[in-house]
Amino acid sequence: MSGLSYETVARFAQQFGLIYFGLIFLAGVAYALRPSKRAEFQHAARMPLDDGEQP
């Protein structure tokens, strides 16, 4: 029998999952706040209000 118990594996999975999803969240926030994407996101925000005219 190995030294890995259910509690050890569960604790590792919880900690790794927290770190993994935290990094994914921070990457998403960094992507959304990039200055080079500002115009693209502003255009996407106005799309529902446009009358179908293309720029």
ZIHU-V279887 format. One record per pair of residues at least 6 apart in sequence whose ideal C-beta (glycine too) atoms are under 6 Angstrom apart, sorted by the first residue. I is the first residue (numbers start at 1). GAP is how many residues later the second one is. Records with the same first field share a line. If there is no record, write none. Layout:
I->GAP  GAP
This chain:
none
